[in-house]
Amino acid sequence: MARSKTATVAPARKPKKQYKLLFMVLPFMVIVLLFNYVPIFGWIYSVFDYVPGVPILECDFMGLDYFKMIMKDANVIRALKNTFIFAGISIILTPLPMIFAILLNEIKSGPVRKFVQTFTTLPNFISWVIIFSLAFSLFSTDGLLTSVFTKLTGAEQAQSVLSSKGSVYWFQTFLAQWKTLGWNSIIYLAAIAGIDQQQYEAAKVDGAGYFRCAWHVTVPAMLETYVVLFILNVGNFLNTGYEQYMLFKNSVTAPAIEVLDLYVYRIGLENMDYSYGVAISIVKSIVSVALVVIANMVAKKIRGNTVI
């Protein structure tokens, strides 16, 4: 009787490449854990009346008292209003980098296009300290442009936009856009580079001109990128220009320029009310997460799938 031969199958080995990738990601995960998740334990300060030098568990337990104070604090409401105004303007202007990228891509001369892109991207790498120094030399009461404007208009007294409460929103928005416009357009330029040129050729065969090609070919191809960046901007809705506003803040513009981050800094570090500052930061984090979730849900309804 013949014996049946059974083939022995060797157990499948997991590719070593997976472990190599895991070890490559591990340092990044450790950094994220140490600098993003471990500090969350600092939230415990919000339920105690922390006094520097006293162990946290020996301080008076406050429960949710600091969170109740937030709703009654007029300064928080004012800082939150300023934050929403600045962030709202920034959200409204999110199409600007995309429009700039489309216009920049239409420059046929390579050297000219590179010069314009470099010239508009470099401000992103300039420190806000240097930008403030330049703005002060140009727009202060004795600044160059302020002096020229005063002479041209015949005004008796020089008016500086740096110390004008009514000029805060548009002037700070102008500076922020000037600094970031070129840098933010880079990802849109990359999206344009990935568009199949045959789509443009087919559109031109159908009689489409420049604007129709841009509207029916370029913009739809960039819409996916725009939605992703829009949701990221919404997630940073409450993180608006801390360095910028701290430098440009003065006694006149403080009521209009003090955003939530600046108020937390003033309460927590200048006034040393750490517990109340932490409580405000927690509320800010919760609101930011809620905004991201809402924006992601809207994106799902529009695109059919989520971004995050």
Beta strands, then each sheet from edge to edge (+ up, - down):
strand 1: 48-49
strand 2: 60-61
sheet 1: 1+ 2-
end
